Amino acid sequence: MQTIELLGKKFVTSIPREEIEREVKRVAGEINNDYKGKRPLLLGVLNGAFMFAADLMRNLDIECEISFVKMSSYQGTITTGAVREVIGLNESIEGRDVIVIEDIVDTGLTMQRMLEQLSAHNPSSINIASLFLKPARLKVPVDVKYSAFTISDRFIVGYGLDYDGLGRNLPDIYDAAEE
Ligand code: 5GP
């Protein structure tokens, strides 16, 4: 087990890069099957999903496009989760088969808000592909069609996921160490 420190907080290795690669390939295989003959638009959610989106797309052999969006930050009402907006959607998604690529679905509030807003643009279909899912933390029902890993309630970093901006470059996943 390898321990690292980010901003004075300790993290220990949890999921090695080989396992991530294997699961990302599995998810890509499911998408290749389900979207055969279609041309989905992958919508990566920045910042956390950039690495997953890149590796996932590298493993798709169907026609596909990619674009990235962001959710605006909370503006004082974290509890309602109602003030976040999708920003950076530059192309029309009307009539498109959209696959939202997310790093982790925790409470589900981010994805719920994202789906509400994207649906208003009349895509033909929307599905979610999330690298991680924390079912124990879900507060709202969110249908995650594709997920690489289901994990317990713990804080993770690496492979695009950060701790206060750091750790996104780590090729493996690390768990926050017990204090
Ligand atoms: P939700 O709206 O589902 O509660 O939050 C999802 C967002 O919270 C993710 O996109 C991610 O940015 C952040 N998040 C949730 N759990 C974790 C975690 O364990 N590690 C990191 N680095 N970010 C997390």
Residues whose N, C-alpha, C, O or C-beta is under 5 A from the ligand:
A	BS01	5GP	G48 D103 I104 V105 D106 T107 G108 L109 T110 M111 R154 F155 I156 V157 L161 D162 Y163
